[in-house]
Amino acid sequence: MTDPRPASLKGEIRIEEPDRVGRSIARRSAEVRATVPDLELEAEVDAGAAVALARRLRIELDAVLIAACARALRATPRANAAYRDGRYELYSRVNVGAIVHTDDGQITPAILDADTRSLSELDAELRRLRERARAGALTPPELAGTTFTLHSLGEAGPHRLVPLITPPQAAALAAGSVRPAPVARGGAVVAGNLISLTLACDHRILFGTRAAAFLQRIAKRVEEPEP
């Protein structure tokens, strides 16, 4: 609709009402910044082996990243958890949410039991959920149960981004796009591929050395991925 106020130096003012997804994103973003004392940590990781493995298996790099997060979550119970009502709520299942960007905003379907799935299974599930999300066909069960969220904009994304935690999850990881850069291998500097991993943690449950160890576990599994 058009604002009845007279035009200003900015030109005619047009007001748009956000849709349901837009309202949800605005509400959650404000909630996170207002209520979650977050801690951010970053690691620069040599992603050469992960990129090579993804190409060899003909899968998306995001599947390798999800696997790395899922295995690290299994080894770090406080990361696969939530801070709720002054207590720690730890989950037995590792369900990684992978953000899908649609024309209407972003949706985060859950890849259930991600720590038990092979790379090919993770890739197939990621593609299936992405197609259903963009078709508006996701069911409530496919959107529920996420215990951790991965933010990735793929190869066309920025080199670094900072994730927002999805309450009440304890943490979220953002993966920047892979970029060519010199890396150290075997005592020599060679051409390689770097990726920036930024971890945002709810400091009430995941803090200090535990948060750093969790990010290191993810980084190691990206540097040395398992097929």
BELBELRA-V566384 format. One record per residue. N is the residue number from 1. RES is the residue in one letter. NEAR is the number of other C-alpha atoms within 8 Angstrom. Layout:
{{N RES NEAR} {N RES NEAR}}
//
This chain:
{{1 M 5} {2 T 7} {3 D 9} {4 P 4} {5 R 5} {6 P 6} {7 A 8} {8 S 6} {9 L 4} {10 K 6} {11 G 6} {12 E 9} {13 I 9} {14 R 7} {15 I 7} {16 E 5} {17 E 4} {18 P 7} {19 D 7} {20 R 6} {21 V 10} {22 G 10} {23 R 9} {24 S 8} {25 I 10} {26 A 8} {27 R 8} {28 R 10} {29 S 9} {30 A 8} {31 E 9} {32 V 12} {33 R 8} {34 A 6} {35 T 6} {36 V 9} {37 P 8} {38 D 8} {39 L 10} {40 E 8} {41 L 9} {42 E 9} {43 A 10} {44 E 8} {45 V 11} {46 D 12} {47 A 13} {48 G 10} {49 A 11} {50 A 13} {51 V 9} {52 A 8} {53 L 10} {54 A 12} {55 R 9} {56 R 7} {57 L 7} {58 R 6} {59 I 11} {60 E 9} {61 L 9} {62 D 9} {63 A 13} {64 V 13} {65 L 9} {66 I 13} {67 A 14} {68 A 14} {69 C 10} {70 A 13} {71 R 10} {72 A 11} {73 L 12} {74 R 10} {75 A 6} {76 T 9} {77 P 10} {78 R 11} {79 A 13} {80 N 16} {81 A 13} {82 A 14} {83 Y 14} {84 R 8} {85 D 4} {86 G 5} {87 R 6} {88 Y 10} {89 E 8} {90 L 9} {91 Y 9} {92 S 4} {93 R 6} {94 V 16} {95 N 14} {96 V 17} {97 G 13} {98 A 14} {99 I 12} {100 V 11} {101 H 8} {102 T 9} {103 D 5} {104 D 7} {105 G 9} {106 Q 10} {107 I 9} {108 T 10} {109 P 15} {110 A 13} {111 I 13} {112 L 10} {113 D 10} {114 A 13} {115 D 9} {116 T 5} {117 R 9} {118 S 8} {119 L 11} {120 S 9} {121 E 8} {122 L 14} {123 D 12} {124 A 8} {125 E 9} {126 L 11} {127 R 8} {128 R 8} {129 L 10} {130 R 9} {131 E 8} {132 R 10} {133 A 13} {134 R 11} {135 A 6} {136 G 6} {137 A 7} {138 L 10} {139 T 6} {140 P 6} {141 P 6} {142 E 8} {143 L 11} {144 A 8} {145 G 8} {146 T 14} {147 T 12} {148 F 14} {149 T 15} {150 L 13} {151 H 11} {152 S 12} {153 L 10} {154 G 8} {155 E 6} {156 A 6} {157 G 9} {158 P 8} {159 H 10} {160 R 11} {161 L 9} {162 V 8} {163 P 11} {164 L 8} {165 I 13} {166 T 10} {167 P 8} {168 P 7} {169 Q 14} {170 A 17} {171 A 15} {172 A 16} {173 L 12} {174 A 14} {175 A 14} {176 G 15} {177 S 15} {178 V 11} {179 R 8} {180 P 8} {181 A 8} {182 P 9} {183 V 11} {184 A 8} {185 R 7} {186 G 4} {187 G 5} {188 A 6} {189 V 8} {190 V 8} {191 A 8} {192 G 11} {193 N 13} {194 L 14} {195 I 14} {196 S 14} {197 L 14} {198 T 15} {199 L 15} {200 A 15} {201 C 14} {202 D 16} {203 H 10} {204 R 7} {205 I 10} {206 L 13} {207 F 12} {208 G 6} {209 T 6} {210 R 8} {211 A 11} {212 A 10} {213 A 8} {214 F 12} {215 L 12} {216 Q 9} {217 R 10} {218 I 12} {219 A 12} {220 K 9} {221 R 10} {222 V 15} {223 E 12} {224 E 8} {225 P 12} {226 E 4} {227 P 5}}
//
